[in-house]
Amino acid sequence: MKRRKWDSKTKALIVLQGLKGRQVSDICNEYQICQSEYYRWRDEFLTKMPQLFDNHDRREESLRMENAKLKHLVGELTLEFKKVNECLE
C-alpha cells in the first residue's frame, strides 16, 4: 500500500475539526488515518501554534522601531528646514 503525503494545510484542517469537538474516531474514519497519527499531528500543531503569535509580535515591534526612527528623521529634517528658512529671510 502506498503511503499518502498530507500537506500542512490539510493536516491543520483535520486537527482543527478535532479541537472544535468532533469525534476523533469519526475524523480518522473519514480521512482514513489512524488515531495515533491524528494525535501526533495535534501535538505538533499545538506545540508550534505559539510561534505564530510570536512572529506577529516581532513584526509589530520591528514596525514600531522603524516608525520611531522615521519620526526622529522627520523631526531633524524639520529643524534643518527651519534653519535654512531663517537664513534666507
N, CA, C and O of each residue as an XYZ file, in Angstrom:
356
protein
N       0.835     -1.177      0.000
C       0.000      0.000      0.000
C       0.886      1.249      0.000
O       1.839      1.338      0.775
N       0.574      2.194     -0.856
C       1.351      3.409     -0.989
C       0.995      4.395      0.121
O      -0.177      4.612      0.426
N       2.041      4.993      0.723
C       1.811      5.988      1.777
C       1.339      7.292      1.176
O       1.844      7.742      0.147
N       0.369      7.888      1.828
C      -0.107      9.195      1.389
C       0.717     10.282      2.063
O       1.184     10.124      3.191
N       0.884     11.374      1.354
C       1.537     12.543      1.939
C       0.481     13.618      2.112
O      -0.234     13.977      1.176
N       0.404     14.114      3.321
C      -0.575     15.140      3.650
C       0.130     16.489      3.685
O       1.189     16.627      4.296
N      -0.463     17.488      3.025
C       0.123     18.823      3.097
C      -0.259     19.457      4.431
O      -1.213     19.035      5.085
N       0.490     20.463      4.816
C       0.305     21.061      6.136
C      -1.072     21.704      6.304
O      -1.634     21.680      7.399
N      -1.612     22.273      5.244
C      -2.925     22.903      5.339
C      -4.010     21.868      5.651
O      -4.886     22.114      6.480
N      -3.948     20.717      4.988
C      -4.937     19.664      5.229
C      -4.801     19.109      6.641
O      -5.799     18.853      7.315
N      -3.559     18.924      7.084
C      -3.340     18.442      8.451
C      -3.961     19.408      9.460
O      -4.628     18.990     10.406
N      -3.735     20.695      9.247
C      -4.270     21.698     10.171
C      -5.800     21.667     10.186
O      -6.412     21.766     11.249
N      -6.410     21.532      9.024
C      -7.873     21.477      8.959
C      -8.412     20.243      9.676
O      -9.439     20.310     10.351
N      -7.726     19.132      9.529
C      -8.139     17.897     10.199
C      -8.031     18.060     11.711
O      -8.953     17.706     12.447
N      -6.907     18.594     12.171
C      -6.691     18.787     13.611
C      -7.715     19.772     14.178
O      -8.235     19.561     15.274
N      -8.004     20.833     13.446
C      -8.980     21.814     13.927
C     -10.366     21.211     14.113
O     -11.102     21.612     15.014
N     -10.720     20.264     13.280
C     -12.019     19.599     13.446
C     -12.089     18.919     14.810
O     -13.102     18.997     15.504
N     -11.003     18.255     15.183
C     -10.963     17.598     16.489
C     -10.968     18.588     17.630
O     -11.620     18.363     18.649
N     -10.242     19.689     17.467
C     -10.202     20.698     18.522
C     -11.543     21.399     18.697
O     -11.847     21.902     19.779
N     -12.336     21.433     17.647
C     -13.670     22.041     17.723
C     -14.694     21.107     18.342
O     -15.837     21.506     18.562
N     -14.303     19.860     18.629
C     -15.193     18.962     19.350
C     -15.695     17.761     18.566
O     -16.414     16.930     19.121
N     -15.346     17.646     17.318
C     -15.789     16.492     16.538
C     -15.060     15.248     17.036
O     -13.896     15.321     17.430
N     -15.735     14.126     17.018
C     -15.161     12.866     17.491
C     -13.931     12.503     16.659
O     -13.979     12.498     15.428
N     -12.833     12.201     17.346
C     -11.591     11.847     16.662
C     -11.776     10.588     15.826
O     -11.223     10.489     14.731
N     -12.530      9.646     16.316
C     -12.750      8.409     15.559
C     -13.467      8.695     14.242
O     -13.150      8.078     13.225
N     -14.427      9.618     14.243
C     -15.127      9.985     13.009
C     -14.185     10.663     12.020
O     -14.223     10.391     10.820
N     -13.341     11.546     12.542
C     -12.369     12.243     11.682
C     -11.419     11.234     11.045
O     -11.152     11.284      9.845
N     -10.916     10.320     11.868
C      -9.953      9.330     11.376
C     -10.591      8.404     10.341
O      -9.948      8.056      9.351
N     -11.828      8.007     10.553
C     -12.521      7.171      9.570
C     -12.722      7.921      8.253
O     -12.530      7.357      7.177
N     -13.100      9.170      8.342
C     -13.346      9.962      7.134
C     -12.082     10.128      6.291
O     -12.122     10.003      5.067
N     -10.971     10.408      6.949
C      -9.718     10.667      6.224
C      -8.829      9.425      6.107
O      -7.753      9.475      5.511
N      -9.287      8.326      6.677
C      -8.569      7.058      6.654
C      -7.155      7.195      7.226
O      -6.163      6.824      6.598
N      -7.109      7.742      8.436
C      -5.851      7.835      9.167
C      -6.054      7.166     10.516
O      -7.183      7.044     10.991
N      -4.965      6.735     11.132
C      -5.093      6.118     12.456
C      -5.091      7.223     13.516
O      -4.584      8.322     13.294
N      -5.664      6.902     14.658
C      -5.794      7.902     15.718
C      -4.437      8.373     16.219
O      -4.281      9.539     16.579
N      -3.461      7.483     16.244
C      -2.128      7.905     16.701
C      -1.552      8.976     15.773
O      -0.859      9.885     16.230
N      -1.834      8.872     14.472
C      -1.366      9.882     13.537
C      -2.068     11.222     13.801
O      -1.437     12.279     13.801
N      -3.378     11.154     14.024
C      -4.121     12.377     14.350
C      -3.522     13.052     15.585
O      -3.267     14.257     15.583
N      -3.302     12.262     16.640
C      -2.791     12.838     17.879
C      -1.364     13.370     17.710
O      -0.998     14.349     18.361
N      -0.577     12.765     16.876
C       0.771     13.254     16.587
C       0.676     14.625     15.885
O       1.400     15.559     16.229
N      -0.230     14.725     14.898
C      -0.446     15.993     14.205
C      -0.953     17.063     15.167
O      -0.519     18.214     15.121
N      -1.886     16.661     16.046
C      -2.451     17.617     17.021
C      -1.371     18.159     17.948
O      -1.295     19.361     18.203
N      -0.527     17.239     18.453
C       0.536     17.665     19.360
C       1.511     18.612     18.666
O       1.946     19.602     19.254
N       1.850     18.306     17.421
C       2.749     19.177     16.660
C       2.095     20.540     16.416
O       2.745     21.579     16.538
N       0.820     20.526     16.075
C       0.057     21.753     15.846
C       0.064     22.631     17.091
O       0.356     23.825     17.014
N      -0.257     22.038     18.236
C      -0.329     22.798     19.482
C       1.039     23.292     19.933
O       1.143     24.356     20.544
N       2.088     22.531     19.638
C       3.437     22.933     20.007
C       3.903     24.130     19.191
O       4.558     25.028     19.719
N       3.570     24.144     17.916
C       4.054     25.206     17.026
C       3.145     26.439     16.993
O       3.555     27.487     16.493
N       1.948     26.334     17.503
C       0.992     27.431     17.435
C       1.490     28.724     18.091
O       1.282     29.788     17.507
N       2.129     28.704     19.255
C       2.593     29.965     19.858
C       3.579     30.736     18.975
O       3.664     31.960     19.071
N       4.313     30.040     18.128
C       5.270     30.706     17.245
C       4.563     31.657     16.282
O       5.131     32.678     15.893
N       3.349     31.337     15.901
C       2.602     32.220     15.012
C       2.406     33.587     15.650
O       2.577     34.615     14.994
N       2.053     33.599     16.911
C       1.819     34.845     17.609
C       3.133     35.549     17.928
O       3.197     36.778     17.938
N       4.178     34.770     18.189
C       5.485     35.335     18.484
C       6.010     36.094     17.272
O       6.537     37.197     17.419
N       5.875     35.523     16.075
C       6.324     36.201     14.866
C       5.556     37.490     14.655
O       6.123     38.488     14.210
N       4.278     37.477     14.968
C       3.458     38.675     14.827
C       3.960     39.762     15.773
O       4.043     40.929     15.388
N       4.294     39.391     17.003
C       4.792     40.350     17.988
C       6.125     40.941     17.536
O       6.352     42.142     17.683
N       7.006     40.107     16.988
C       8.296     40.597     16.498
C       8.100     41.574     15.348
O       8.768     42.607     15.288
N       7.202     41.258     14.450
C       6.938     42.129     13.299
C       6.380     43.464     13.784
O       6.767     44.524     13.292
N       5.481     43.404     14.741
C       4.894     44.624     15.290
C       5.962     45.486     15.952
O       5.978     46.702     15.764
N       6.845     44.875     16.718
C       7.917     45.618     17.385
C       8.871     46.219     16.357
O       9.343     47.344     16.526
N       9.152     45.480     15.307
C      10.010     45.985     14.238
C       9.388     47.215     13.581
O      10.082     48.191     13.296
N       8.087     47.163     13.345
C       7.395     48.306     12.754
C       7.394     49.508     13.693
O       7.520     50.646     13.242
N       7.255     49.266     14.989
C       7.300     50.363     15.968
C       8.661     51.049     15.952
O       8.757     52.275     15.982
N       9.718     50.228     15.902
C      11.069     50.792     15.883
C      11.297     51.603     14.603
O      11.865     52.694     14.654
N      10.865     51.082     13.478
C      11.018     51.806     12.220
C      10.231     53.116     12.252
O      10.710     54.143     11.771
N       9.041     53.080     12.811
C       8.216     54.274     12.937
C       8.924     55.333     13.790
O       8.919     56.514     13.443
N       9.525     54.915     14.891
C      10.235     55.850     15.764
C      11.422     56.477     15.029
O      11.659     57.680     15.145
N      12.161     55.673     14.280
C      13.295     56.200     13.504
C      12.829     57.228     12.482
O      13.454     58.275     12.312
N      11.736     56.926     11.808
C      11.222     57.845     10.794
C      10.731     59.150     11.417
O      10.939     60.227     10.859
N      10.083     59.049     12.572
C       9.630     60.266     13.263
C      10.823     61.130     13.662
O      10.783     62.354     13.543
N      11.875     60.485     14.133
C      13.091     61.202     14.509
C      13.693     61.896     13.290
O      14.098     63.055     13.368
N      13.748     61.195     12.181
C      14.283     61.751     10.941
C      13.449     62.939     10.464
O      14.000     63.956     10.044
N      12.136     62.812     10.528
C      11.250     63.918     10.133
C      11.498     65.121     11.039
O      11.506     66.255     10.559
N      11.697     64.901     12.321
C      11.986     65.990     13.259
C      13.283     66.697     12.909
O      13.347     67.926     12.901
N      14.317     65.918     12.621
C      15.604     66.503     12.246
C      15.493     67.307     10.954
O      16.041     68.406     10.860
N      14.797     66.774      9.968
C      14.632     67.477      8.700
C      13.813     68.751      8.866
O      14.077     69.748      8.193
N      12.833     68.731      9.746
C      12.021     69.916     10.013
C      12.888     71.010     10.622
O      12.794     72.169     10.218
N      13.733     70.654     11.592
C      14.636     71.631     12.197
C      15.601     72.194     11.160
O      15.845     73.400     11.118
N      16.137     71.329     10.339
C      17.055     71.756      9.279
C      16.347     72.722      8.334
O      16.921     73.738      7.941
N      15.127     72.417      7.973
C      14.348     73.270      7.074
C      14.109     74.643      7.698
O      14.214     75.663      7.018
N      13.787     74.669      8.999
C      13.552     75.937      9.691
C      14.824     76.782      9.711
O      14.767     77.996      9.516
N      15.978     76.138      9.947
C      17.258     76.857      9.956
C      17.533     77.470      8.597
O      17.959     78.621      8.512
N      17.298     76.722      7.541
C      17.541     77.215      6.194
C      16.604     78.380      5.885
O      17.033     79.371      5.294
N      15.342     78.280      6.271
C      14.368     79.342      6.050
C      14.757     80.613      6.806
O      14.584     81.714      6.283
N      15.281     80.478      8.031
C      15.693     81.645      8.821
C      16.876     82.346      8.162
O      16.959     83.575      8.175
N      17.775     81.578      7.596
C      18.943     82.154      6.931
C      18.547     82.893      5.668
O      19.196     83.875      5.308
N      17.513     82.454      4.990
C      17.082     83.068      3.735
C      16.279     84.340      3.974
O      16.162     85.171      3.074
N      15.733     84.503      5.153
C      14.899     85.672      5.430
C      15.694     86.901      5.724
O      15.121     87.961      5.976
